[in-house]
């Protein structure tokens, strides 16, 4: 399923602060912690707790969020379907990064072991 230019634009303009509470609620509902969520975000982006708080408080868009991120070199190992899209087939680089994050949060909520989520060899 291909993303549309409108979909990609919507992803770019969405704020991290608007999605973060949903990520947190999802993982906590399944017995995971805020610390684990932040560990996953830090693995993907390089952002520590302090930086994550700053980005939330600054209400940055996903476009700004990922422009500031230092993406993990193993992020390309994140594959599979999320929200009806196969990650490896998404052409727009920003949309792909947002879906990487969605997929990691989903795996965390599903109880996957942290070393699997973080693609540790």
Secondary structure as the mmCIF struct_conf table of DSSP 4:
data_model
#
loop_
_struct_conf.conf_type_id
_struct_conf.id
_struct_conf.beg_label_comp_id
_struct_conf.beg_label_asym_id
_struct_conf.beg_label_seq_id
_struct_conf.end_label_comp_id
_struct_conf.end_label_asym_id
_struct_conf.end_label_seq_id
HELX_LH_PP_P HELX_LH_PP_P1 UNK A 2 UNK A 4
HELX_RH_AL_P HELX_RH_AL_P1 UNK A 5 UNK A 13
BEND BEND1 UNK A 14 UNK A 14
STRN STRN1 UNK A 15 UNK A 15
HELX_RH_AL_P HELX_RH_AL_P2 UNK A 16 UNK A 29
TURN_TY1_P TURN_TY1_P1 UNK A 30 UNK A 31
HELX_RH_AL_P HELX_RH_AL_P3 UNK A 34 UNK A 45
HELX_RH_AL_P HELX_RH_AL_P4 UNK A 49 UNK A 57
TURN_TY1_P TURN_TY1_P2 UNK A 58 UNK A 59
STRN STRN2 UNK A 61 UNK A 61
HELX_RH_AL_P HELX_RH_AL_P5 UNK A 62 UNK A 68
TURN_TY1_P TURN_TY1_P3 UNK A 73 UNK A 74
HELX_RH_3T_P HELX_RH_3T_P1 UNK A 75 UNK A 77
BEND BEND2 UNK A 80 UNK A 80
STRN STRN3 UNK A 81 UNK A 82
TURN_TY1_P TURN_TY1_P4 UNK A 83 UNK A 84
STRN STRN4 UNK A 85 UNK A 86
HELX_RH_3T_P HELX_RH_3T_P2 UNK A 87 UNK A 89
BEND BEND3 UNK A 92 UNK A 92
HELX_RH_AL_P HELX_RH_AL_P6 UNK A 93 UNK A 109
TURN_TY1_P TURN_TY1_P5 UNK A 110 UNK A 111
HELX_RH_AL_P HELX_RH_AL_P7 UNK A 114 UNK A 117
TURN_TY1_P TURN_TY1_P6 UNK A 118 UNK A 119
#
